Amino acid sequence: MRCSVRKHAARRNRSRKRPEREPGSKCRAKRKKSSRIRKKRRIPACTRLRVVCRRVRVFPASVTRAKRVKKRGPAVTRGFAGSQGEPGRPGAQGPQAVPGLQGPQGVPGERGPQGAQGEQGPQGTPGSVVIPDVTVIPTVNRYFNTPETDLDLTVPVTIPANQFTGDEGQPITEFAGTGPGSFGTLYINGIVQPGGSYDIFPAGLSFPQQSGVIYAGTPLIVETVQLTAVLSS
């Protein structure tokens, strides 16, 4: 460190251009004298070099170390913490976030008990009653037959419907108008017979067991009436 500082100072002195002086001037004599002193002076190893104002000054190491040490002032006791200040004003509300995905539906809970029945409300105003017009339309069918032999009624007797003819003399296969909403009548020799003495059904005419004989050539008339109701407002 000491050698490098000396070389640096000597290099700066050589590079500096000094003005030429006349021989025998005082400045030249002083310079020669100072150079002689500088050559004779030796720098001890226990000192440090410091360059100030283009001159080499020598300071003992103890002096430089003492300058670095700073004096500390007396210890100061820490004061008590002050009271907490007032809270600041709330900031502005931030923008609304994007709603998240809907979660799965939960398990339905148990059904609660049935509540008490409420009071009956007031009766409403009766509305108008509309009675439709009913029209009954009867449909009458007549069938004719003349037996060729005597019919002994002491035993059950059945005459098939295909042995009868219609109002216009046309052959038939069954008696029409014998379903619900209808009734039938039997005429023997033009006289109405009691309802329990015969039975009319679509396939023919039957007589239950009873006393009496229907002689051959006696006219038989079967009449059926079908009633149809038609509603009109």
C-alpha positions as CSV (number, residue, x, y, z in Angstrom):
1,M,0.0,0.0,0.0
2,R,2.8,2.5,1.0
3,C,4.8,1.7,-2.2
4,S,1.9,2.2,-4.5
5,V,1.1,5.6,-3.0
6,R,4.7,6.7,-3.4
7,K,4.8,5.6,-7.0
8,H,1.5,7.4,-7.7
9,A,2.8,10.7,-6.1
10,A,6.1,10.5,-8.0
11,R,4.2,9.9,-11.3
12,R,2.0,12.9,-10.8
13,N,5.0,15.1,-10.1
14,R,6.8,14.0,-13.3
15,S,3.7,14.5,-15.5
16,R,3.1,18.0,-14.2
17,K,4.7,20.5,-16.5
18,R,6.5,23.2,-14.5
19,P,7.3,26.6,-16.1
20,E,10.9,27.1,-17.1
21,R,12.7,29.3,-14.6
22,E,15.9,31.2,-15.1
23,P,18.9,29.6,-13.6
24,G,19.7,30.6,-10.1
25,S,16.1,31.6,-9.2
26,K,14.8,31.2,-5.7
27,C,11.9,28.8,-6.7
28,R,14.4,26.4,-8.2
29,A,16.4,26.5,-5.1
30,K,13.4,25.8,-2.9
31,R,12.4,22.9,-5.1
32,K,15.8,21.3,-5.0
33,K,15.8,21.7,-1.2
34,S,12.4,20.2,-0.7
35,S,13.3,17.3,-3.0
36,R,16.4,16.6,-0.9
37,I,14.4,16.6,2.3
38,R,11.8,14.3,0.7
39,K,14.5,11.8,-0.2
40,K,16.0,11.8,3.2
41,R,12.7,11.4,5.0
42,R,11.5,7.8,5.7
43,I,7.9,6.8,6.4
44,P,7.6,4.3,9.2
45,A,5.6,1.1,8.7
46,C,3.1,1.9,11.5
47,T,1.6,4.9,9.7
48,R,-0.9,5.4,6.8
49,L,-0.6,7.7,3.9
50,R,-3.2,10.3,2.9
51,V,-3.0,12.5,-0.1
52,V,-4.5,16.0,0.5
53,C,-4.0,19.1,-1.7
54,R,-1.4,17.3,-3.8
55,R,0.8,16.8,-0.8
56,V,1.7,13.6,1.1
57,R,0.8,13.8,4.7
58,V,1.6,11.2,7.3
59,F,-1.0,10.2,10.0
60,P,-0.4,7.6,12.6
61,A,-2.8,4.6,12.5
62,S,-4.0,5.3,16.0
63,V,-5.3,8.8,15.0
64,T,-7.3,7.5,12.0
65,R,-8.8,4.8,14.1
66,A,-9.8,7.3,16.8
67,K,-11.6,9.4,14.2
68,R,-13.7,6.5,13.1
69,V,-15.1,5.9,16.6
70,K,-18.1,8.0,17.2
71,K,-19.2,9.0,20.6
72,R,-22.6,7.7,21.7
73,G,-25.0,9.9,23.6
74,P,-26.8,8.9,26.8
75,A,-29.4,6.2,26.5
76,V,-32.9,7.5,26.0
77,T,-35.8,5.7,27.6
78,R,-38.7,4.8,25.3
79,G,-41.9,6.7,25.8
80,F,-45.4,5.2,26.2
81,A,-47.4,4.3,23.1
82,G,-50.0,6.9,22.1
83,S,-53.7,6.3,21.8
84,Q,-55.0,4.7,18.7
85,G,-56.2,7.2,16.1
86,E,-59.6,7.4,14.6
87,P,-60.4,4.8,11.8
88,G,-60.2,6.2,8.3
89,R,-63.2,6.5,6.0
90,P,-64.3,3.3,4.2
91,G,-63.1,3.1,0.7
92,A,-65.4,3.0,-2.4
93,Q,-67.1,-0.3,-3.1
94,G,-65.3,-2.4,-5.7
95,P,-66.9,-3.8,-8.8
96,Q,-69.2,-6.8,-8.5
97,A,-67.4,-10.1,-9.1
98,V,-68.6,-12.6,-11.6
99,P,-71.1,-15.0,-10.0
100,G,-69.8,-18.5,-9.5
101,L,-71.3,-21.7,-10.8
102,Q,-74.5,-23.0,-9.2
103,G,-74.0,-25.8,-6.8
104,P,-75.7,-29.1,-6.9
105,Q,-79.2,-29.4,-5.6
106,G,-79.5,-30.5,-2.0
107,V,-81.4,-33.5,-0.7
108,P,-85.1,-32.7,-0.2
109,G,-86.0,-32.5,3.5
110,E,-88.7,-34.5,5.2
111,R,-92.3,-33.5,4.7
112,G,-93.8,-31.4,7.5
113,P,-97.0,-32.1,9.4
114,Q,-100.3,-31.1,7.8
115,G,-101.5,-27.8,9.0
116,A,-104.8,-27.1,10.6
117,Q,-107.9,-26.7,8.4
118,G,-108.8,-23.1,7.8
119,E,-112.2,-21.5,8.3
120,Q,-114.8,-21.9,5.6
121,G,-115.1,-18.9,3.4
122,P,-118.3,-17.0,2.7
123,Q,-120.8,-18.4,0.2
124,G,-120.5,-17.0,-3.2
125,T,-123.2,-15.4,-5.2
126,P,-125.4,-18.0,-6.9
127,G,-124.9,-18.1,-10.6
128,S,-127.6,-18.3,-13.2
129,V,-129.1,-21.7,-13.9
130,V,-129.2,-22.8,-17.5
131,I,-131.7,-25.5,-18.2
132,P,-131.2,-26.9,-21.7
133,D,-134.0,-27.9,-23.9
134,V,-134.4,-31.7,-24.2
135,T,-136.0,-33.1,-27.3
136,V,-137.0,-36.8,-27.3
137,I,-137.1,-38.4,-30.8
138,P,-138.8,-41.9,-31.0
139,T,-137.8,-44.4,-33.7
140,V,-140.6,-47.0,-34.3
141,N,-140.1,-50.4,-36.0
142,R,-142.8,-52.9,-36.8
143,Y,-142.4,-56.6,-37.8
144,F,-145.2,-59.0,-39.1
145,N,-145.6,-62.8,-39.0
146,T,-148.3,-65.3,-39.6
147,P,-147.6,-68.8,-38.3
148,E,-148.4,-71.7,-40.6
149,T,-149.0,-74.2,-37.8
150,D,-150.5,-74.0,-34.4
151,L,-148.2,-73.0,-31.6
152,D,-148.7,-74.9,-28.3
153,L,-147.7,-72.6,-25.5
154,T,-147.7,-75.3,-22.8
155,V,-144.1,-75.6,-23.7
156,P,-141.6,-72.8,-24.4
157,V,-141.8,-71.6,-28.0
158,T,-139.3,-69.4,-29.9
159,I,-139.9,-67.8,-33.3
160,P,-136.7,-66.6,-35.1
161,A,-136.6,-63.0,-36.3
162,N,-135.8,-64.0,-39.9
163,Q,-139.4,-65.4,-40.1
164,F,-140.8,-61.8,-39.8
165,T,-141.0,-59.1,-42.4
166,G,-140.7,-55.3,-42.1
167,D,-143.2,-52.5,-42.6
168,E,-142.6,-52.6,-46.4
169,G,-142.6,-56.4,-46.6
170,Q,-138.8,-56.7,-46.7
171,P,-137.1,-59.7,-45.0
172,I,-135.1,-59.0,-41.9
173,T,-132.4,-60.7,-39.9
174,E,-132.9,-59.2,-36.4
175,F,-135.2,-56.9,-34.5
176,A,-133.9,-53.3,-34.4
177,G,-134.5,-50.9,-31.5
178,T,-134.2,-53.5,-28.7
179,G,-131.3,-51.9,-26.8
180,P,-131.2,-49.4,-23.8
181,G,-133.8,-46.6,-24.0
182,S,-136.2,-48.8,-25.9
183,F,-139.3,-51.0,-25.4
184,G,-141.3,-53.5,-27.4
185,T,-144.9,-54.6,-27.7
186,L,-146.5,-57.8,-29.1
187,Y,-149.9,-57.8,-30.8
188,I,-151.7,-61.1,-31.4
189,N,-154.7,-60.8,-33.7
190,G,-154.5,-57.0,-33.1
191,I,-154.7,-57.3,-29.3
192,V,-151.9,-56.0,-27.1
193,Q,-150.4,-58.8,-25.0
194,P,-149.3,-58.6,-21.4
195,G,-145.6,-57.8,-20.9
196,G,-144.8,-61.0,-19.0
197,S,-146.3,-63.4,-21.6
198,Y,-143.5,-62.9,-24.2
199,D,-139.9,-61.7,-24.6
200,I,-138.5,-59.7,-27.5
201,F,-134.7,-59.8,-28.2
202,P,-132.7,-59.0,-31.4
203,A,-132.6,-62.7,-32.6
204,G,-136.4,-63.4,-32.3
205,L,-139.6,-63.7,-30.2
206,S,-140.0,-66.2,-27.4
207,F,-142.9,-67.4,-25.3
208,P,-142.4,-68.8,-21.8
209,Q,-144.4,-71.9,-20.7
210,Q,-148.0,-71.0,-20.2
211,S,-151.5,-72.1,-21.1
212,G,-153.0,-71.4,-24.5
213,V,-152.5,-72.1,-28.2
214,I,-151.8,-69.7,-31.1
215,Y,-153.6,-71.1,-34.1
216,A,-152.2,-71.1,-37.6
217,G,-153.0,-68.0,-39.6
218,T,-153.2,-65.7,-36.5
219,P,-151.4,-62.4,-37.3
220,L,-148.5,-61.5,-35.0
221,I,-147.1,-58.0,-34.8
222,V,-143.9,-57.0,-33.0
223,E,-143.4,-53.3,-32.4
224,T,-140.2,-51.7,-31.0
225,V,-139.7,-48.1,-30.1
226,Q,-136.2,-46.6,-29.6
227,L,-136.1,-43.2,-27.7
228,T,-133.3,-40.7,-28.4
229,A,-132.8,-37.5,-26.4
230,V,-131.4,-34.4,-28.0
231,L,-130.1,-31.4,-25.9
232,S,-130.3,-27.9,-27.2
233,S,-129.3,-24.7,-25.4
